[in-house]
């Protein structure tokens, strides 16, 4: 199953936060909470971001897709 139905991305494409929000349905705040090791909503399986420049990060589209697929499989 491909979570990104209708979306075209390359295997190593980096997506921005707006796209992560769109694909996951999570809010910006929730994304940052599940990335925070000290927060009760921390999810170690959520893909780590990639530092692109100072102040700019992105995520692997493939890893985000895999994370969503795992959530669907484990429900």
CHARMM-style PDB file with segment names, atoms N, HN, CA, C and O in Angstrom:
ATOM      1  N   UNK     1       0.847  -1.184   0.000  1.00  0.00      PROA
ATOM      2  CA  UNK     1       0.000   0.000   0.000  1.00  0.00      PROA
ATOM      3  C   UNK     1       0.887   1.239   0.000  1.00  0.00      PROA
ATOM      4  O   UNK     1       1.872   1.297   0.736  1.00  0.00      PROA
ATOM      5  N   UNK     2       0.552   2.206  -0.799  1.00  0.00      PROA
ATOM      6  HN  UNK     2      -0.248   2.160  -1.397  1.00  0.00      PROA
ATOM      7  CA  UNK     2       1.334   3.439  -0.866  1.00  0.00      PROA
ATOM      8  C   UNK     2       0.531   4.577  -0.260  1.00  0.00      PROA
ATOM      9  O   UNK     2      -0.505   4.968  -0.797  1.00  0.00      PROA
ATOM     10  N   UNK     3       1.006   5.104   0.850  1.00  0.00      PROA
ATOM     11  HN  UNK     3       1.848   4.786   1.287  1.00  0.00      PROA
ATOM     12  CA  UNK     3       0.325   6.185   1.544  1.00  0.00      PROA
ATOM     13  C   UNK     3       0.281   7.448   0.699  1.00  0.00      PROA
ATOM     14  O   UNK     3      -0.642   8.250   0.837  1.00  0.00      PROA
ATOM     15  N   UNK     4       1.242   7.633  -0.151  1.00  0.00      PROA
ATOM     16  HN  UNK     4       1.992   6.981  -0.262  1.00  0.00      PROA
ATOM     17  CA  UNK     4       1.353   8.836  -0.951  1.00  0.00      PROA
ATOM     18  C   UNK     4       0.629   8.676  -2.285  1.00  0.00      PROA
ATOM     19  O   UNK     4       1.153   9.073  -3.325  1.00  0.00      PROA
ATOM     20  N   UNK     5      -0.564   8.101  -2.262  1.00  0.00      PROA
ATOM     21  HN  UNK     5      -0.990   7.779  -1.417  1.00  0.00      PROA
ATOM     22  CA  UNK     5      -1.340   7.891  -3.481  1.00  0.00      PROA
ATOM     23  C   UNK     5      -1.527   9.230  -4.187  1.00  0.00      PROA
ATOM     24  O   UNK     5      -1.935  10.216  -3.572  1.00  0.00      PROA
ATOM     25  N   UNK     6      -1.231   9.254  -5.458  1.00  0.00      PROA
ATOM     26  HN  UNK     6      -0.900   8.454  -5.957  1.00  0.00      PROA
ATOM     27  CA  UNK     6      -1.363  10.488  -6.226  1.00  0.00      PROA
ATOM     28  C   UNK     6      -0.180  11.418  -6.068  1.00  0.00      PROA
ATOM     29  O   UNK     6      -0.108  12.446  -6.741  1.00  0.00      PROA
ATOM     30  N   UNK     7       0.742  11.080  -5.197  1.00  0.00      PROA
ATOM     31  HN  UNK     7       0.684  10.244  -4.650  1.00  0.00      PROA
ATOM     32  CA  UNK     7       1.930  11.908  -4.987  1.00  0.00      PROA
ATOM     33  C   UNK     7       3.105  11.254  -5.699  1.00  0.00      PROA
ATOM     34  O   UNK     7       3.266  10.034  -5.667  1.00  0.00      PROA
ATOM     35  N   UNK     8       3.898  12.055  -6.320  1.00  0.00      PROA
ATOM     36  HN  UNK     8       3.767  13.046  -6.346  1.00  0.00      PROA
ATOM     37  CA  UNK     8       5.102  11.554  -6.973  1.00  0.00      PROA
ATOM     38  C   UNK     8       6.297  12.058  -6.182  1.00  0.00      PROA
ATOM     39  O   UNK     8       6.469  13.263  -5.999  1.00  0.00      PROA
ATOM     40  N   UNK     9       7.107  11.144  -5.722  1.00  0.00      PROA
ATOM     41  HN  UNK     9       6.968  10.165  -5.871  1.00  0.00      PROA
ATOM     42  CA  UNK     9       8.331  11.525  -5.033  1.00  0.00      PROA
ATOM     43  C   UNK     9       9.410  10.524  -5.368  1.00  0.00      PROA
ATOM     44  O   UNK     9       9.142   9.362  -5.672  1.00  0.00      PROA
ATOM     45  N   UNK    10      10.624  10.999  -5.306  1.00  0.00      PROA
ATOM     46  HN  UNK    10      10.842  11.943  -5.059  1.00  0.00      PROA
ATOM     47  CA  UNK    10      11.746  10.123  -5.579  1.00  0.00      PROA
ATOM     48  C   UNK    10      12.206   9.501  -4.274  1.00  0.00      PROA
ATOM     49  O   UNK    10      11.945  10.028  -3.192  1.00  0.00      PROA
ATOM     50  N   UNK    11      12.881   8.397  -4.386  1.00  0.00      PROA
ATOM     51  HN  UNK    11      13.093   7.969  -5.264  1.00  0.00      PROA
ATOM     52  CA  UNK    11      13.283   7.630  -3.215  1.00  0.00      PROA
ATOM     53  C   UNK    11      13.983   8.480  -2.164  1.00  0.00      PROA
ATOM     54  O   UNK    11      13.724   8.303  -0.974  1.00  0.00      PROA
ATOM     55  N   UNK    12      14.852   9.387  -2.559  1.00  0.00      PROA
ATOM     56  HN  UNK    12      15.063   9.531  -3.526  1.00  0.00      PROA
ATOM     57  CA  UNK    12      15.617  10.186  -1.601  1.00  0.00      PROA
ATOM     58  C   UNK    12      15.105  11.614  -1.481  1.00  0.00      PROA
ATOM     59  O   UNK    12      15.852  12.500  -1.067  1.00  0.00      PROA
ATOM     60  N   UNK    13      13.858  11.853  -1.832  1.00  0.00      PROA
ATOM     61  HN  UNK    13      13.251  11.133  -2.169  1.00  0.00      PROA
ATOM     62  CA  UNK    13      13.316  13.207  -1.768  1.00  0.00      PROA
ATOM     63  C   UNK    13      13.175  13.654  -0.317  1.00  0.00      PROA
ATOM     64  O   UNK    13      12.740  12.892   0.546  1.00  0.00      PROA
ATOM     65  N   UNK    14      13.552  14.901  -0.071  1.00  0.00      PROA
ATOM     66  HN  UNK    14      13.906  15.520  -0.772  1.00  0.00      PROA
ATOM     67  CA  UNK    14      13.391  15.516   1.235  1.00  0.00      PROA
ATOM     68  C   UNK    14      12.145  16.391   1.175  1.00  0.00      PROA
ATOM     69  O   UNK    14      11.990  17.208   0.268  1.00  0.00      PROA
ATOM     70  N   UNK    15      11.258  16.210   2.154  1.00  0.00      PROA
ATOM     71  HN  UNK    15      11.384  15.546   2.891  1.00  0.00      PROA
ATOM     72  CA  UNK    15      10.041  17.004   2.195  1.00  0.00      PROA
ATOM     73  C   UNK    15      10.081  17.944   3.396  1.00  0.00      PROA
ATOM     74  O   UNK    15      10.758  17.677   4.389  1.00  0.00      PROA
ATOM     75  N   UNK    16       9.347  19.044   3.289  1.00  0.00      PROA
ATOM     76  HN  UNK    16       8.797  19.261   2.482  1.00  0.00      PROA
ATOM     77  CA  UNK    16       9.352  20.027   4.362  1.00  0.00      PROA
ATOM     78  C   UNK    16       8.254  19.730   5.379  1.00  0.00      PROA
ATOM     79  O   UNK    16       7.473  18.793   5.215  1.00  0.00      PROA
ATOM     80  N   UNK    17       8.210  20.540   6.425  1.00  0.00      PROA
ATOM     81  HN  UNK    17       8.844  21.301   6.558  1.00  0.00      PROA
ATOM     82  CA  UNK    17       7.270  20.319   7.505  1.00  0.00      PROA
ATOM     83  C   UNK    17       5.817  20.377   7.028  1.00  0.00      PROA
ATOM     84  O   UNK    17       4.991  19.580   7.473  1.00  0.00      PROA
ATOM     85  N   UNK    18       5.500  21.302   6.137  1.00  0.00      PROA
ATOM     86  HN  UNK    18       6.171  21.949   5.775  1.00  0.00      PROA
ATOM     87  CA  UNK    18       4.130  21.402   5.635  1.00  0.00      PROA
ATOM     88  C   UNK    18       3.699  20.098   4.961  1.00  0.00      PROA
ATOM     89  O   UNK    18       2.553  19.668   5.095  1.00  0.00      PROA
ATOM     90  N   UNK    19       4.620  19.484   4.243  1.00  0.00      PROA
ATOM     91  HN  UNK    19       5.550  19.833   4.134  1.00  0.00      PROA
ATOM     92  CA  UNK    19       4.302  18.214   3.587  1.00  0.00      PROA
ATOM     93  C   UNK    19       4.168  17.085   4.602  1.00  0.00      PROA
ATOM     94  O   UNK    19       3.309  16.217   4.448  1.00  0.00      PROA
ATOM     95  N   UNK    20       5.005  17.084   5.636  1.00  0.00      PROA
ATOM     96  HN  UNK    20       5.703  17.790   5.761  1.00  0.00      PROA
ATOM     97  CA  UNK    20       4.891  16.066   6.685  1.00  0.00      PROA
ATOM     98  C   UNK    20       3.527  16.203   7.367  1.00  0.00      PROA
ATOM     99  O   UNK    20       2.860  15.203   7.634  1.00  0.00      PROA
ATOM    100  N   UNK    21       3.118  17.435   7.644  1.00  0.00      PROA
ATOM    101  HN  UNK    21       3.660  18.247   7.427  1.00  0.00      PROA
ATOM    102  CA  UNK    21       1.815  17.692   8.249  1.00  0.00      PROA
ATOM    103  C   UNK    21       0.705  17.174   7.338  1.00  0.00      PROA
ATOM    104  O   UNK    21      -0.229  16.515   7.796  1.00  0.00      PROA
ATOM    105  N   UNK    22       0.814  17.474   6.054  1.00  0.00      PROA
ATOM    106  HN  UNK    22       1.572  18.009   5.681  1.00  0.00      PROA
ATOM    107  CA  UNK    22      -0.202  17.045   5.082  1.00  0.00      PROA
ATOM    108  C   UNK    22      -0.292  15.523   5.011  1.00  0.00      PROA
ATOM    109  O   UNK    22      -1.392  14.971   5.034  1.00  0.00      PROA
ATOM    110  N   UNK    23       0.836  14.845   4.925  1.00  0.00      PROA
ATOM    111  HN  UNK    23       1.730  15.294   4.906  1.00  0.00      PROA
ATOM    112  CA  UNK    23       0.847  13.397   4.754  1.00  0.00      PROA
ATOM    113  C   UNK    23       0.444  12.648   6.027  1.00  0.00      PROA
ATOM    114  O   UNK    23      -0.221  11.615   5.948  1.00  0.00      PROA
ATOM    115  N   UNK    24       0.840  13.156   7.199  1.00  0.00      PROA
ATOM    116  HN  UNK    24       1.380  13.995   7.263  1.00  0.00      PROA
ATOM    117  CA  UNK    24       0.565  12.444   8.446  1.00  0.00      PROA
ATOM    118  C   UNK    24      -0.760  12.843   9.078  1.00  0.00      PROA
ATOM    119  O   UNK    24      -1.360  12.062   9.817  1.00  0.00      PROA
ATOM    120  N   UNK    25      -1.216  14.050   8.790  1.00  0.00      PROA
ATOM    121  HN  UNK    25      -0.729  14.684   8.189  1.00  0.00      PROA
ATOM    122  CA  UNK    25      -2.422  14.554   9.443  1.00  0.00      PROA
ATOM    123  C   UNK    25      -2.155  15.066  10.845  1.00  0.00      PROA
ATOM    124  O   UNK    25      -3.087  15.391  11.581  1.00  0.00      PROA
ATOM    125  N   UNK    26      -0.881  15.139  11.218  1.00  0.00      PROA
ATOM    126  HN  UNK    26      -0.123  14.876  10.621  1.00  0.00      PROA
ATOM    127  CA  UNK    26      -0.498  15.635  12.538  1.00  0.00      PROA
ATOM    128  C   UNK    26      -0.233  17.135  12.472  1.00  0.00      PROA
ATOM    129  O   UNK    26       0.126  17.668  11.422  1.00  0.00      PROA
ATOM    130  N   UNK    27      -0.415  17.806  13.604  1.00  0.00      PROA
ATOM    131  HN  UNK    27      -0.707  17.373  14.457  1.00  0.00      PROA
ATOM    132  CA  UNK    27      -0.107  19.234  13.653  1.00  0.00      PROA
ATOM    133  C   UNK    27       1.397  19.426  13.824  1.00  0.00      PROA
ATOM    134  O   UNK    27       2.125  18.494  14.164  1.00  0.00      PROA
ATOM    135  N   UNK    28       1.839  20.642  13.583  1.00  0.00      PROA
ATOM    136  HN  UNK    28       1.248  21.400  13.306  1.00  0.00      PROA
ATOM    137  CA  UNK    28       3.249  20.983  13.773  1.00  0.00      PROA
ATOM    138  C   UNK    28       3.676  20.686  15.206  1.00  0.00      PROA
ATOM    139  O   UNK    28       4.724  20.084  15.442  1.00  0.00      PROA
ATOM    140  N   UNK    29       2.851  21.116  16.161  1.00  0.00      PROA
ATOM    141  HN  UNK    29       1.999  21.605  15.969  1.00  0.00      PROA
ATOM    142  CA  UNK    29       3.183  20.912  17.574  1.00  0.00      PROA
ATOM    143  C   UNK    29       3.296  19.428  17.906  1.00  0.00      PROA
ATOM    144  O   UNK    29       4.210  19.022  18.623  1.00  0.00      PROA
ATOM    145  N   UNK    30       2.385  18.624  17.395  1.00  0.00      PROA
ATOM    146  HN  UNK    30       1.642  18.953  16.812  1.00  0.00      PROA
ATOM    147  CA  UNK    30       2.423  17.186  17.661  1.00  0.00      PROA
ATOM    148  C   UNK    30       3.669  16.555  17.064  1.00  0.00      PROA
ATOM    149  O   UNK    30       4.296  15.702  17.693  1.00  0.00      PROA
ATOM    150  N   UNK    31       4.028  16.958  15.877  1.00  0.00      PROA
ATOM    151  HN  UNK    31       3.519  17.651  15.366  1.00  0.00      PROA
ATOM    152  CA  UNK    31       5.247  16.423  15.252  1.00  0.00      PROA
ATOM    153  C   UNK    31       6.459  16.708  16.127  1.00  0.00      PROA
ATOM    154  O   UNK    31       7.284  15.823  16.356  1.00  0.00      PROA
ATOM    155  N   UNK    32       6.571  17.931  16.613  1.00  0.00      PROA
ATOM    156  HN  UNK    32       5.901  18.650  16.427  1.00  0.00      PROA
ATOM    157  CA  UNK    32       7.718  18.265  17.452  1.00  0.00      PROA
ATOM    158  C   UNK    32       7.645  17.589  18.815  1.00  0.00      PROA
ATOM    159  O   UNK    32       8.683  17.294  19.407  1.00  0.00      PROA
ATOM    160  N   UNK    33       6.429  17.336  19.330  1.00  0.00      PROA
ATOM    161  HN  UNK    33       5.586  17.576  18.849  1.00  0.00      PROA
ATOM    162  CA  UNK    33       6.310  16.602  20.599  1.00  0.00      PROA
ATOM    163  C   UNK    33       6.743  15.152  20.436  1.00  0.00      PROA
ATOM    164  O   UNK    33       7.425  14.612  21.307  1.00  0.00      PROA
ATOM    165  N   UNK    34       6.357  14.508  19.328  1.00  0.00      PROA
ATOM    166  HN  UNK    34       5.803  14.946  18.620  1.00  0.00      PROA
ATOM    167  CA  UNK    34       6.750  13.103  19.170  1.00  0.00      PROA
ATOM    168  C   UNK    34       8.238  12.957  18.840  1.00  0.00      PROA
ATOM    169  O   UNK    34       8.789  11.858  18.910  1.00  0.00      PROA
ATOM    170  N   UNK    35       8.878  14.063  18.484  1.00  0.00      PROA
ATOM    171  HN  UNK    35       8.430  14.956  18.427  1.00  0.00      PROA
ATOM    172  CA  UNK    35      10.329  14.040  18.252  1.00  0.00      PROA
ATOM    173  C   UNK    35      11.121  14.350  19.521  1.00  0.00      PROA
ATOM    174  O   UNK    35      12.330  14.120  19.568  1.00  0.00      PROA
ATOM    175  N   UNK    36      10.447  14.872  20.554  1.00  0.00      PROA
ATOM    176  HN  UNK    36       9.465  15.059  20.516  1.00  0.00      PROA
ATOM    177  CA  UNK    36      11.102  15.308  21.793  1.00  0.00      PROA
ATOM    178  C   UNK    36      11.244  14.128  22.756  1.00  0.00      PROA
ATOM    179  O   UNK    36      10.253  13.630  23.288  1.00  0.00      PROA
ATOM    180  N   UNK    37      12.472  13.693  22.973  1.00  0.00      PROA
ATOM    181  HN  UNK    37      13.278  14.098  22.540  1.00  0.00      PROA
ATOM    182  CA  UNK    37      12.745  12.538  23.828  1.00  0.00      PROA
ATOM    183  C   UNK    37      12.247  12.716  25.258  1.00  0.00      PROA
ATOM    184  O   UNK    37      12.068  11.729  25.970  1.00  0.00      PROA
ATOM    185  N   UNK    38      12.022  13.953  25.691  1.00  0.00      PROA
ATOM    186  HN  UNK    38      12.168  14.755  25.112  1.00  0.00      PROA
ATOM    187  CA  UNK    38      11.611  14.217  27.067  1.00  0.00      PROA
ATOM    188  C   UNK    38      10.103  14.390  27.206  1.00  0.00      PROA
ATOM    189  O   UNK    38       9.610  14.639  28.306  1.00  0.00      PROA
ATOM    190  N   UNK    39       9.379  14.263  26.125  1.00  0.00      PROA
ATOM    191  HN  UNK    39       9.780  14.060  25.231  1.00  0.00      PROA
ATOM    192  CA  UNK    39       7.932  14.448  26.155  1.00  0.00      PROA
ATOM    193  C   UNK    39       7.233  13.101  26.231  1.00  0.00      PROA
ATOM    194  O   UNK    39       7.729  12.112  25.692  1.00  0.00      PROA
ATOM    195  N   UNK    40       6.068  13.054  26.906  1.00  0.00      PROA
ATOM    196  HN  UNK    40       5.665  13.857  27.345  1.00  0.00      PROA
ATOM    197  CA  UNK    40       5.353  11.789  27.059  1.00  0.00      PROA
ATOM    198  C   UNK    40       4.825  11.248  25.736  1.00  0.00      PROA
ATOM    199  O   UNK    40       4.535  10.055  25.638  1.00  0.00      PROA
ATOM    200  N   UNK    41       4.693  12.099  24.707  1.00  0.00      PROA
ATOM    201  HN  UNK    41       4.929  13.067  24.786  1.00  0.00      PROA
ATOM    202  CA  UNK    41       4.237  11.646  23.391  1.00  0.00      PROA
ATOM    203  C   UNK    41       5.385  11.217  22.484  1.00  0.00      PROA
ATOM    204  O   UNK    41       5.165  10.920  21.310  1.00  0.00      PROA
ATOM    205  N   UNK    42       6.593  11.182  23.007  1.00  0.00      PROA
ATOM    206  HN  UNK    42       6.771  11.423  23.961  1.00  0.00      PROA
ATOM    207  CA  UNK    42       7.771  10.812  22.211  1.00  0.00      PROA
ATOM    208  C   UNK    42       7.551   9.476  21.506  1.00  0.00      PROA
ATOM    209  O   UNK    42       7.098   8.507  22.115  1.00  0.00      PROA
ATOM    210  N   UNK    43       7.872   9.437  20.239  1.00  0.00      PROA
ATOM    211  HN  UNK    43       8.240  10.224  19.744  1.00  0.00      PROA
ATOM    212  CA  UNK    43       7.770   8.218  19.439  1.00  0.00      PROA
ATOM    213  C   UNK    43       9.129   7.967  18.790  1.00  0.00      PROA
ATOM    214  O   UNK    43       9.476   8.617  17.804  1.00  0.00      PROA
ATOM    215  N   UNK    44       9.895   7.033  19.338  1.00  0.00      PROA
ATOM    216  HN  UNK    44       9.613   6.506  20.139  1.00  0.00      PROA
ATOM    217  CA  UNK    44      11.231   6.774  18.784  1.00  0.00      PROA
ATOM    218  C   UNK    44      11.212   6.239  17.359  1.00  0.00      PROA
ATOM    219  O   UNK    44      12.244   6.222  16.689  1.00  0.00      PROA
ATOM    220  N   UNK    45      10.045   5.802  16.889  1.00  0.00      PROA
ATOM    221  HN  UNK    45       9.206   5.816  17.432  1.00  0.00      PROA
ATOM    222  CA  UNK    45       9.962   5.278  15.527  1.00  0.00      PROA
ATOM    223  C   UNK    45       9.734   6.375  14.487  1.00  0.00      PROA
ATOM    224  O   UNK    45       9.848   6.130  13.286  1.00  0.00      PROA
ATOM    225  N   UNK    46       9.408   7.593  14.954  1.00  0.00      PROA
ATOM    226  HN  UNK    46       9.314   7.793  15.929  1.00  0.00      PROA
ATOM    227  CA  UNK    46       9.172   8.676  14.004  1.00  0.00      PROA
ATOM    228  C   UNK    46      10.493   9.070  13.350  1.00  0.00      PROA
ATOM    229  O   UNK    46      11.505   9.209  14.036  1.00  0.00      PROA
ATOM    230  N   UNK    47      10.491   9.251  12.031  1.00  0.00      PROA
ATOM    231  HN  UNK    47       9.668   9.138  11.473  1.00  0.00      PROA
ATOM    232  CA  UNK    47      11.743   9.567  11.327  1.00  0.00      PROA
ATOM    233  C   UNK    47      12.431  10.828  11.846  1.00  0.00      PROA
ATOM    234  O   UNK    47      11.784  11.829  12.156  1.00  0.00      PROA
ATOM    235  N   UNK    48      13.730  10.753  11.930  1.00  0.00      PROA
ATOM    236  HN  UNK    48      14.255   9.940  11.678  1.00  0.00      PROA
ATOM    237  CA  UNK    48      14.534  11.904  12.342  1.00  0.00      PROA
ATOM    238  C   UNK    48      14.602  12.900  11.188  1.00  0.00      PROA
ATOM    239  O   UNK    48      14.614  12.515  10.018  1.00  0.00      PROA
ATOM    240  N   UNK    49      14.645  14.173  11.533  1.00  0.00      PROA
ATOM    241  HN  UNK    49      14.635  14.485  12.483  1.00  0.00      PROA
ATOM    242  CA  UNK    49      14.751  15.186  10.485  1.00  0.00      PROA
ATOM    243  C   UNK    49      16.199  15.289  10.008  1.00  0.00      PROA
ATOM    244  O   UNK    49      17.126  14.819  10.668  1.00  0.00      PROA
ATOM    245  N   UNK    50      16.362  15.904   8.869  1.00  0.00      PROA
ATOM    246  HN  UNK    50      15.609  16.286   8.334  1.00  0.00      PROA
ATOM    247  CA  UNK    50      17.669  16.129   8.259  1.00  0.00      PROA
ATOM    248  C   UNK    50      17.955  17.628   8.309  1.00  0.00      PROA
ATOM    249  O   UNK    50      17.139  18.426   7.848  1.00  0.00      PROA
ATOM    250  N   UNK    51      19.088  18.014   8.856  1.00  0.00      PROA
ATOM    251  HN  UNK    51      19.750  17.365   9.231  1.00  0.00      PROA
ATOM    252  CA  UNK    51      19.469  19.429   8.861  1.00  0.00      PROA
ATOM    253  C   UNK    51      19.948  19.793   7.462  1.00  0.00      PROA
ATOM    254  O   UNK    51      20.957  19.274   6.984  1.00  0.00      PROA
ATOM    255  N   UNK    52      19.217  20.686   6.814  1.00  0.00      PROA
ATOM    256  HN  UNK    52      18.397  21.107   7.202  1.00  0.00      PROA
ATOM    257  CA  UNK    52      19.572  21.105   5.454  1.00  0.00      PROA
ATOM    258  C   UNK    52      20.465  22.335   5.470  1.00  0.00      PROA
ATOM    259  O   UNK    52      21.482  22.380   4.779  1.00  0.00      PROA
ATOM    260  N   UNK    53      20.089  23.318   6.247  1.00  0.00      PROA
ATOM    261  HN  UNK    53      19.262  23.282   6.809  1.00  0.00      PROA
ATOM    262  CA  UNK    53      20.879  24.536   6.457  1.00  0.00      PROA
ATOM    263  C   UNK    53      20.620  24.979   7.888  1.00  0.00      PROA
ATOM    264  O   UNK    53      19.873  24.325   8.616  1.00  0.00      PROA
ATOM    265  N   UNK    54      21.222  26.068   8.290  1.00  0.00      PROA
ATOM    266  HN  UNK    54      21.829  26.599   7.699  1.00  0.00      PROA
ATOM    267  CA  UNK    54      20.919  26.616   9.610  1.00  0.00      PROA
ATOM    268  C   UNK    54      19.460  27.057   9.601  1.00  0.00      PROA
ATOM    269  O   UNK    54      19.060  27.897   8.795  1.00  0.00      PROA
ATOM    270  N   UNK    55      18.685  26.494  10.489  1.00  0.00      PROA
ATOM    271  HN  UNK    55      19.010  25.812  11.144  1.00  0.00      PROA
ATOM    272  CA  UNK    55      17.278  26.864  10.599  1.00  0.00      PROA
ATOM    273  C   UNK    55      16.345  26.185   9.615  1.00  0.00      PROA
ATOM    274  O   UNK    55      15.154  26.497   9.593  1.00  0.00      PROA
ATOM    275  N   UNK    56      16.848  25.266   8.801  1.00  0.00      PROA
ATOM    276  HN  UNK    56      17.815  25.013   8.820  1.00  0.00      PROA
ATOM    277  CA  UNK    56      15.990  24.581   7.819  1.00  0.00      PROA
ATOM    278  C   UNK    56      16.198  23.078   7.945  1.00  0.00      PROA
ATOM    279  O   UNK    56      17.319  22.576   7.850  1.00  0.00      PROA
ATOM    280  N   UNK    57      15.090  22.371   8.162  1.00  0.00      PROA
ATOM    281  HN  UNK    57      14.180  22.778   8.239  1.00  0.00      PROA
ATOM    282  CA  UNK    57      15.151  20.911   8.253  1.00  0.00      PROA
ATOM    283  C   UNK    57      14.162  20.304   7.270  1.00  0.00      PROA
ATOM    284  O   UNK    57      13.271  20.986   6.762  1.00  0.00      PROA
ATOM    285  N   UNK    58      14.328  19.037   7.015  1.00  0.00      PROA
ATOM    286  HN  UNK    58      15.052  18.483   7.427  1.00  0.00      PROA
ATOM    287  CA  UNK    58      13.422  18.301   6.149  1.00  0.00      PROA
ATOM    288  C   UNK    58      13.389  16.855   6.606  1.00  0.00      PROA
ATOM    289  O   UNK    58      14.151  16.452   7.485  1.00  0.00      PROA
ATOM    290  N   UNK    59      12.507  16.083   6.007  1.00  0.00      PROA
ATOM    291  HN  UNK    59      11.888  16.410   5.293  1.00  0.00      PROA
ATOM    292  CA  UNK    59      12.362  14.674   6.331  1.00  0.00      PROA
ATOM    293  C   UNK    59      12.418  13.862   5.057  1.00  0.00      PROA
ATOM    294  O   UNK    59      12.049  14.343   3.986  1.00  0.00      PROA
ATOM    295  N   UNK    60      12.874  12.647   5.172  1.00  0.00      PROA
ATOM    296  HN  UNK    60      13.175  12.256   6.042  1.00  0.00      PROA
ATOM    297  CA  UNK    60      12.877  11.730   4.042  1.00  0.00      PROA
ATOM    298  C   UNK    60      11.432  11.327   3.739  1.00  0.00      PROA
ATOM    299  O   UNK    60      10.736  10.813   4.614  1.00  0.00      PROA
ATOM    300  N   UNK    61      10.987  11.555   2.521  1.00  0.00      PROA
ATOM    301  HN  UNK    61      11.553  11.972   1.810  1.00  0.00      PROA
ATOM    302  CA  UNK    61       9.632  11.176   2.121  1.00  0.00      PROA
ATOM    303  C   UNK    61       9.442   9.673   2.281  1.00  0.00      PROA
ATOM    304  O   UNK    61       8.385   9.224   2.723  1.00  0.00      PROA
ATOM    305  N   UNK    62      10.448   8.905   1.928  1.00  0.00      PROA
ATOM    306  HN  UNK    62      11.307   9.271   1.569  1.00  0.00      PROA
ATOM    307  CA  UNK    62      10.369   7.457   2.044  1.00  0.00      PROA
ATOM    308  C   UNK    62      10.200   7.034   3.501  1.00  0.00      PROA
ATOM    309  O   UNK    62       9.383   6.161   3.796  1.00  0.00      PROA
ATOM    310  N   UNK    63      10.961   7.639   4.419  1.00  0.00      PROA
ATOM    311  HN  UNK    63      11.625   8.348   4.179  1.00  0.00      PROA
ATOM    312  CA  UNK    63      10.870   7.281   5.837  1.00  0.00      PROA
ATOM    313  C   UNK    63       9.515   7.671   6.426  1.00  0.00      PROA
ATOM    314  O   UNK    63       8.951   6.925   7.227  1.00  0.00      PROA
ATOM    315  N   UNK    64       8.992   8.827   6.037  1.00  0.00      PROA
ATOM    316  HN  UNK    64       9.450   9.432   5.386  1.00  0.00      PROA
ATOM    317  CA  UNK    64       7.661   9.239   6.501  1.00  0.00      PROA
ATOM    318  C   UNK    64       6.622   8.238   5.998  1.00  0.00      PROA
ATOM    319  O   UNK    64       5.744   7.812   6.749  1.00  0.00      PROA
ATOM    320  N   UNK    65       6.728   7.869   4.732  1.00  0.00      PROA
ATOM    321  HN  UNK    65       7.441   8.215   4.122  1.00  0.00      PROA
ATOM    322  CA  UNK    65       5.807   6.889   4.164  1.00  0.00      PROA
ATOM    323  C   UNK    65       5.890   5.566   4.918  1.00  0.00      PROA
ATOM    324  O   UNK    65       4.860   4.968   5.227  1.00  0.00      PROA
ATOM    325  N   UNK    66       7.093   5.104   5.216  1.00  0.00      PROA
ATOM    326  HN  UNK    66       7.930   5.590   4.964  1.00  0.00      PROA
ATOM    327  CA  UNK    66       7.278   3.851   5.943  1.00  0.00      PROA
ATOM    328  C   UNK    66       6.687   3.934   7.341  1.00  0.00      PROA
ATOM    329  O   UNK    66       6.086   2.970   7.815  1.00  0.00      PROA
ATOM    330  N   UNK    67       6.850   5.079   8.013  1.00  0.00      PROA
ATOM    331  HN  UNK    67       7.338   5.862   7.628  1.00  0.00      PROA
ATOM    332  CA  UNK    67       6.301   5.272   9.353  1.00  0.00      PROA
ATOM    333  C   UNK    67       4.773   5.158   9.313  1.00  0.00      PROA
ATOM    334  O   UNK    67       4.173   4.510  10.170  1.00  0.00      PROA
ATOM    335  N   UNK    68       4.156   5.784   8.322  1.00  0.00      PROA
ATOM    336  HN  UNK    68       4.644   6.310   7.626  1.00  0.00      PROA
ATOM    337  CA  UNK    68       2.707   5.711   8.173  1.00  0.00      PROA
ATOM    338  C   UNK    68       2.279   4.269   7.882  1.00  0.00      PROA
ATOM    339  O   UNK    68       1.317   3.772   8.466  1.00  0.00      PROA
ATOM    340  N   UNK    69       2.991   3.611   6.986  1.00  0.00      PROA
ATOM    341  HN  UNK    69       3.773   4.014   6.511  1.00  0.00      PROA
ATOM    342  CA  UNK    69       2.681   2.217   6.658  1.00  0.00      PROA
ATOM    343  C   UNK    69       2.759   1.332   7.900  1.00  0.00      PROA
ATOM    344  O   UNK    69       1.907   0.466   8.101  1.00  0.00      PROA
ATOM    345  N   UNK    70       3.782   1.548   8.735  1.00  0.00      PROA
ATOM    346  HN  UNK    70       4.474   2.251   8.571  1.00  0.00      PROA
ATOM    347  CA  UNK    70       3.924   0.763   9.968  1.00  0.00      PROA
ATOM    348  C   UNK    70       2.760   1.009  10.909  1.00  0.00      PROA
ATOM    349  O   UNK    70       2.266   0.072  11.537  1.00  0.00      PROA
ATOM    350  N   UNK    71       2.312   2.254  11.017  1.00  0.00      PROA
ATOM    351  HN  UNK    71       2.712   3.014  10.507  1.00  0.00      PROA
ATOM    352  CA  UNK    71       1.163   2.575  11.865  1.00  0.00      PROA
ATOM    353  C   UNK    71      -0.085   1.861  11.354  1.00  0.00      PROA
ATOM    354  O   UNK    71      -0.868   1.339  12.147  1.00  0.00      PROA
ATOM    355  N   UNK    72      -0.272   1.836  10.056  1.00  0.00      PROA
ATOM    356  HN  UNK    72       0.364   2.261   9.411  1.00  0.00      PROA
ATOM    357  CA  UNK    72      -1.439   1.163   9.494  1.00  0.00      PROA
ATOM    358  C   UNK    72      -1.374  -0.351   9.699  1.00  0.00      PROA
ATOM    359  O   UNK    72      -2.386  -0.995   9.978  1.00  0.00      PROA
ATOM    360  N   UNK    73      -0.181  -0.903   9.559  1.00  0.00      PROA
ATOM    361  HN  UNK    73       0.641  -0.380   9.333  1.00  0.00      PROA
ATOM    362  CA  UNK    73       0.003  -2.344   9.734  1.00  0.00      PROA
ATOM    363  C   UNK    73      -0.220  -2.769  11.178  1.00  0.00      PROA
ATOM    364  O   UNK    73      -0.767  -3.841  11.437  1.00  0.00      PROA
ATOM    365  N   UNK    74       0.202  -1.933  12.117  1.00  0.00      PROA
ATOM    366  HN  UNK    74       0.647  -1.062  11.908  1.00  0.00      PROA
ATOM    367  CA  UNK    74       0.144  -2.296  13.552  1.00  0.00      PROA
ATOM    368  C   UNK    74      -1.126  -1.866  14.265  1.00  0.00      PROA
ATOM    369  O   UNK    74      -1.197  -1.929  15.492  1.00  0.00      PROA
ATOM    370  N   UNK    75      -2.120  -1.435  13.523  1.00  0.00      PROA
ATOM    371  HN  UNK    75      -2.062  -1.383  12.526  1.00  0.00      PROA
ATOM    372  CA  UNK    75      -3.347  -0.985  14.212  1.00  0.00      PROA
ATOM    373  C   UNK    75      -4.225  -2.132  14.633  1.00  0.00      PROA
ATOM    374  OT1 UNK    75      -5.285  -1.915  15.220  1.00  0.00      PROA
TER     375      UNK     75
END
